[in-house]
Structure formats: structure tokens, C-alpha cells
Amino acid sequence: MAELPSVPGVEHRFVQAGAVRLHVAEAGAGDPVVLLHGWPQHWYCWRRVIPRLAERYRVLCQDLRGFGWSDAPRSSYAKEELAGDVVALLDALELDRVRLVGHDWGGFVGFLVALQAPERIRDLLAFSIVHPWASRPRAAALARLPLLAYQPLVAAPVLGPLAQRARPFYDAMFAAAGGRRLWSAEERDAFADVLREPARAEATSRLYRTFLTRELPAIARGSYAQQRLTVPTRLVIGRSDPVVTATSVEGFEAHADDMAVELVDGGHFLPEERPDAVADRILAGAG
């Protein structure tokens, strides 16, 4: 297993949350705020945000199942399953109510937690992701499909895990996403080395396979249309995000009591590209 990267003031623990053991990086004291990462990362994506939050909050950065140092069972990696892990973690830590923050897949999981257990979430901040009521792709969205070409590759049985274990795959992914502008070689390796491990390469493959074959068609059919978001929520996306755009996050108004979308300068990896802006919005809250 890869060595845990170090961030000043951060301690690490492993928590049995239902059927899986989850890794949590923790810092600070006060009211709890839980941070969920996206792909292809883990808790370390919040390293530039943690110091400011820890001045006011008890910061808990969870590794999703299959990522970082959490267990990587051979399960479906359905996003509802990952949301259930978050609720199980809150139970294990005896946290009645938390602020929830998520980036990328962590943001989508955050939406599902807020729908599953709204009484456990004070407010939700989601970054760089679509919401569960996303409509069918419009013509403008089709132009962005080449940027998502990695998803079928990653999702493919056998080929997907093998591709991820090859160094050039992650070199190309990180270069396309911002390269040296966002990550040093050591930071890039802190993410890539973990995901190249066989069990985690398989987990990522299942994550995308379940999404493309089951969840995406269900969302397009309106599988969440009857569920209402009652948790105060803000969805923040970068103006230069190559995939998630203002158009792609329209259509939530009929499904949410108190939700707003905000555009900020930046691309997709806002916690690393705009850490101060991300921290500002977490500290301000979603309500």
C-alpha cells in the first residue's frame, strides 16, 4: 500500500462503517464538516483547503470506498452505495448532523446523502459536478463528449483496470487536467500511485461501469424526479470547467427547496486551483 502523504496538523484514523473500513484524515476542532473527494483522487485533494477550515471546524476528509486507504471490496460501486457509506461513517463517529462538502463524484454522493438522510446534513456544498436531476444532453453538450472518452475505457472489464495500472494513463490524465500548473510531481504521484494498485483500479472501473450502464440511463429517465432536496445547497462550478457547465446544471429548481448555482473563475479541480475560493464558500455555508 502506498504511503500516506503528510499535511501539517492532519491525523489519520480507520473507522468501521458498516461493511467497510474507511480511512478518514482529520484536523481541527469544533462543529464537524465532512469533505468527500472525486476521481482520480482521495482525501489529499483537500490539502490546500484544510488549514483554513481547521481554524474553525473539525475537518473530516473521508476516502470513498475503493479510493485512498479505505477498503476496496468487489462491490457495485453504485453511488447510492457510496452515499450509504457516508451515513454509516456518521453513525460510527456518533455525529448527529454535519456540514457536507463534495467535489466531483464526492459532490454527487453528497447530493444522494442529502436525499437519503436530510436530517443528518446541515448544509451541502457541491463542487464541479452535475446534480441528480440533470436532463438529457443538449446539442451543446455533445461537443464535450470527447473529453469524457476516458470513461468507457476505465469502465471496460479487464481492459479498464489494466489501463489504469499503466503509468502513461495517469500522466496523460493529469497533464490534460492542468499538469504542473496544479500538481507537483510528488502530488501527482500521491494520487496516481494509489489508484494503480489492482484492487483500486478495479474499484474505479466498477465505479464508472455502474455509472455508464445503470445510473446514467436511469438519471436520464428521471429516476430522482420524485425525490426532493430539502437541505440548503450550493453547487459551485468553474467557468472554465471543460465538462460541467452552467447549462448542464440547469433544471433543479422544481426539485429543491433551497439551492443555488454559483460560477467562479477556474476549471474542474477547484480545491487545488482555487483553494481560497473553495474555503471561503465552505466557511460561508450554503444557506
C-alpha positions in Angstrom: 0.0 0.0 0.0 1.2 3.5 -0.9 2.5 5.7 1.9 0.1 8.3 3.3 1.1 11.8 2.2 1.6 14.3 5.0 -0.3 17.5 5.7 0.6 19.5 8.9 -2.0 19.1 11.6 -3.7 16.2 10.0 -4.2 12.9 11.8 -5.4 9.6 10.4 -7.9 7.0 11.6 -9.7 4.0 10.2 -13.4 3.6 11.0 -15.5 0.6 10.6 -18.6 1.9 8.8 -21.0 -0.9 8.2 -19.3 -3.5 6.0 -16.3 -1.4 5.0 -13.4 0.2 6.9 -13.0 3.8 5.8 -9.9 6.0 6.1 -10.5 9.5 7.5 -8.0 12.3 7.6 -8.9 14.7 10.5 -7.8 18.1 11.6 -9.1 20.9 13.8 -11.9 21.1 16.4 -15.4 22.4 16.5 -18.5 21.6 14.6 -17.9 18.8 12.1 -17.6 19.3 8.4 -17.1 16.2 6.1 -15.2 16.5 2.8 -15.7 14.0 0.0 -13.2 13.8 -2.9 -13.7 12.9 -6.5 -11.8 10.9 -9.2 -8.9 10.3 -9.7 -8.1 11.4 -6.1 -8.6 10.9 -2.4 -8.6 12.9 0.8 -5.3 14.7 -0.2 -7.2 16.8 -2.8 -8.3 19.0 0.2 -4.7 19.6 1.4 -4.8 23.3 0.4 -8.2 23.9 2.0 -7.8 22.0 5.3 -5.6 24.6 7.1 -8.2 27.4 6.9 -11.2 25.1 7.8 -9.4 23.6 10.7 -9.2 27.0 12.4 -13.0 26.8 12.9 -14.2 23.3 12.3 -13.4 19.6 13.0 -12.5 18.7 9.4 -13.1 15.1 8.4 -11.8 14.1 4.9 -13.2 10.6 4.1 -11.8 8.4 1.4 -14.6 6.9 -0.6 -14.7 3.1 -0.7 -12.2 1.9 -3.3 -10.1 5.1 -3.0 -7.2 6.2 -1.0 -6.8 4.0 2.1 -10.4 2.9 2.5 -11.4 -0.7 1.8 -11.8 -1.7 -1.8 -14.3 -4.6 -1.9 -15.6 -6.1 -5.1 -19.0 -4.4 -4.9 -21.1 -2.5 -7.5 -19.8 1.0 -6.5 -23.2 2.3 -7.1 -23.3 5.9 -5.9 -26.2 5.1 -3.6 -23.9 2.5 -2.0 -21.2 5.2 -1.5 -23.7 7.5 0.0 -24.7 4.8 2.4 -21.1 4.5 3.5 -21.1 8.2 4.4 -24.2 7.8 6.6 -22.6 4.7 8.2 -19.5 6.7 8.9 -21.6 9.4 10.7 -23.2 6.7 12.7 -19.8 5.1 13.7 -18.4 8.5 14.7 -21.7 9.4 16.5 -22.1 12.6 14.5 -25.8 13.6 14.5 -25.5 16.4 12.0 -22.7 17.7 9.8 -21.9 20.1 7.1 -21.2 18.1 3.9 -18.8 19.2 1.1 -18.0 17.2 -2.1 -16.0 17.6 -5.2 -16.7 15.7 -8.5 -18.0 12.2 -7.6 -17.9 13.3 -3.9 -20.3 16.1 -4.8 -22.8 13.7 -6.5 -22.5 11.4 -3.5 -23.2 14.4 -1.3 -26.5 15.0 -3.1 -27.5 11.4 -2.5 -26.6 11.6 1.2 -28.8 14.8 1.4 -31.7 12.9 -0.2 -31.2 9.7 1.8 -30.7 11.3 5.2 -31.5 15.0 5.2 -31.8 15.1 9.0 -28.0 14.4 9.2 -26.9 17.3 6.9 -26.9 20.9 8.0 -26.0 22.1 4.5 -24.4 20.8 1.3 -21.7 22.4 -0.9 -21.0 20.5 -4.1 -18.2 21.5 -6.5 -17.7 20.6 -10.2 -20.5 18.1 -10.7 -24.0 17.8 -12.1 -27.0 17.3 -9.8 -29.3 14.2 -9.9 -31.9 16.0 -12.0 -29.7 16.6 -15.0 -31.6 16.5 -18.2 -30.8 14.7 -21.4 -27.7 16.0 -23.1 -28.3 19.0 -25.4 -26.6 19.7 -28.7 -24.0 21.9 -27.0 -23.1 19.1 -24.6 -22.3 16.7 -27.4 -19.3 18.8 -28.3 -17.8 17.9 -24.9 -18.2 14.1 -25.3 -14.6 13.7 -26.5 -13.4 15.0 -23.1 -15.3 12.0 -21.5 -13.7 9.4 -23.7 -11.7 8.1 -20.8 -14.9 6.9 -19.1 -15.7 3.9 -21.4 -12.0 2.9 -21.3 -11.9 3.0 -17.5 -15.2 1.2 -17.2 -14.3 -1.7 -19.5 -13.9 -5.1 -17.7 -10.2 -6.3 -17.7 -9.0 -3.5 -20.1 -10.1 -0.7 -17.7 -8.1 -1.9 -14.7 -5.1 -2.8 -16.8 -5.0 0.7 -18.5 -5.1 2.4 -15.1 -2.2 0.4 -13.8 0.0 1.8 -16.6 1.9 4.9 -15.8 1.1 6.7 -19.1 -2.6 6.7 -18.3 -2.3 8.9 -15.3 0.4 11.0 -16.7 -1.9 11.8 -19.6 -4.9 12.4 -17.3 -3.1 14.8 -15.0 -1.5 16.6 -17.9 -4.8 17.2 -19.6 -6.4 18.4 -16.3 -3.8 21.0 -15.5 -0.4 19.4 -15.3 2.4 21.2 -13.5 0.2 24.2 -13.0 -1.9 22.3 -10.4 0.3 19.5 -9.2 4.0 18.9 -8.5 5.4 15.5 -9.5 5.1 14.4 -5.9 1.4 15.5 -5.6 0.5 13.7 -8.9 2.2 10.6 -7.7 0.3 10.7 -4.3 -2.9 10.2 -6.3 -1.7 8.0 -9.2 0.3 5.5 -7.1 -2.7 4.6 -5.0 -5.1 4.1 -8.0 -2.6 1.9 -9.8 -3.0 -0.7 -7.1 -5.0 -3.7 -8.6 -7.9 -3.5 -6.1 -8.3 0.2 -6.6 -8.0 0.1 -10.3 -10.8 -2.5 -10.3 -12.9 -0.3 -7.9 -12.6 2.7 -10.3 -13.5 0.5 -13.2 -16.7 -0.6 -11.4 -17.5 2.9 -10.4 -17.6 4.0 -14.0 -19.1 0.8 -15.3 -22.1 1.1 -12.9 -22.5 4.7 -13.9 -22.5 4.2 -17.6 -24.5 1.0 -17.8 -27.0 1.6 -15.0 -27.0 5.0 -13.4 -26.7 7.4 -16.3 -29.6 5.8 -18.2 -31.7 5.9 -15.0 -30.9 9.6 -14.4 -31.8 10.4 -18.0 -35.2 8.6 -17.4 -35.8 10.8 -14.3 -35.0 8.3 -11.6 -34.7 11.1 -9.0 -37.7 13.1 -10.3 -39.8 12.2 -7.3 -37.2 13.0 -4.7 -37.0 16.5 -3.2 -33.9 18.1 -1.8 -34.7 19.9 1.5 -31.1 20.5 2.6 -29.8 24.1 1.9 -27.4 23.5 -1.0 -25.0 25.4 -3.2 -23.5 24.0 -6.3 -20.3 25.7 -7.4 -18.7 25.2 -10.8 -15.7 26.8 -12.6 -16.3 29.0 -15.6 -13.6 27.1 -17.4 -14.6 23.6 -16.4 -14.4 21.6 -19.6 -17.3 19.3 -18.8 -19.6 20.7 -16.1 -21.1 23.9 -17.4 -23.9 26.3 -16.4 -26.2 24.7 -19.0 -25.5 21.2 -17.7 -26.6 22.1 -14.2 -30.0 23.7 -15.1 -33.3 22.1 -14.2 -33.0 21.6 -10.4 -35.5 24.3 -9.4 -38.5 22.1 -9.3 -36.7 19.6 -7.1 -35.0 21.7 -4.4 -36.3 23.9 -1.6 -33.2 26.0 -1.2 -30.5 25.5 -3.8 -28.3 27.9 -5.8 -25.7 27.6 -8.5 -22.6 29.8 -8.5 -20.0 30.3 -11.2 -16.4 31.0 -10.1 -13.2 31.6 -12.1 -11.4 28.3 -12.6 -11.6 24.9 -14.1 -12.6 21.5 -12.8 -10.2 20.9 -9.9 -11.3 23.9 -7.8 -10.0 22.6 -4.4 -6.5 22.8 -5.9 -6.8 25.5 -8.4 -8.8 27.9 -6.2 -8.4 26.7 -2.6 -9.1 30.1 -1.1 -12.3 30.5 -3.0 -13.4 26.9 -2.0 -12.5 27.6 1.6 -14.4 30.9 1.5 -17.5 29.2 0.3 -17.3 26.4 2.9 -16.8 28.9 5.7 -19.7 31.0 4.5 -22.0 27.9 4.2 -24.7 27.0 1.7 -27.6 28.7 3.4 
